[in-house]
Amino acid sequence: MTEGLPGGAVHELPDDLRDGLTVSPTALAAWQSITPLARNEFICWVEDAKQAKTRERRIRRTREELEEGMRRPCCWPGCKHRERNGK
């Protein structure tokens, strides 16, 4: 079931984020219900981390924020890789 987890509009879902989501059925269901643009924001936020500790913390926070019902990462200005037209 988790192999087919969708990525974002621009970014593929990295393995470590996939692993972080699969430990929580609530986060997993939320991930599948949000839009590709919203998934893209979470993925870009995780991948933008410069240090491994920061990346791990962002993966944990992604799971927690999805469990809390958030649909976009908190305090993130948005993916810089996405064009203005949303693609």
N, C-alpha and C positions, 0 to 999 in steps of 0.2 A: 504493500500500500504506500509506503513512504518513498519508493524509488521514483514514482510518478509525481512527486510534489512539484507544483509549478514554481517557476522563478519569477523574475520581474519583467518589466517592459524592455529593459536594456540588459540587466544583469542575470546571469545564471545563478541558481541557488547553490552556494558552496556547501561542501560536505559537512563542515563543522557546524554551520547554522542548521542544516537539515537534522543533524544529530541532536542539537540543542532543542529543536522543536519537537522531536519525536518522543521525548520523555514526558511530555504533557499533552494529554488528549485535548484539553481545552485550548491550548496554544495552537495545536495542530489544526483543530477545527476552525479557529479564527483565521489562521494563515490561509486556509483554503477558501474562506469566505470573503477575504479582502480583494481589492482590485489588483491587477498586475502593476499599476503605478504605485500603489501602496506597498506591495511586496518589494518593488524596486527600491523604494526609499529605505526600507529596513535593510535590505542587502547592501546597498551603497554605504549606509551608515556603518555597518559591520566592517565592510571591506576598506573603509577609509581609515580605520585604526592603524596607527603606526607601530604599536607594540603589541606583542602577543597577549599581555595582561589586559590591555584595553579592549582588544578584540574579544577575549573571553568574557569580559564584563558586559560588552555590548550584546553578545549572544544571549547572556543570561537576562539582560534587561529587555531584549526583544521578546523573549519567552514571557517574562513577567508582564510586560505592557500588553501583549496579546491576551494573556489570561485576565487582565483587568479590563479588557474591552477596548483598548486603544487601537486605532486603525492606522496610525502613522507614528513614527518615532518622535518622542518628545524632544524638543529643543534642537531640531535638525533643520537647517535651512533648505534642504532638498538636494536631490541628486544633480551633480554638476555635469553628468554624462548624458543627460536627457535633453532633447531639443525642446524648444519652447512650445511646439505643437503637441507635446505629450508623448512623442515616440522616441 
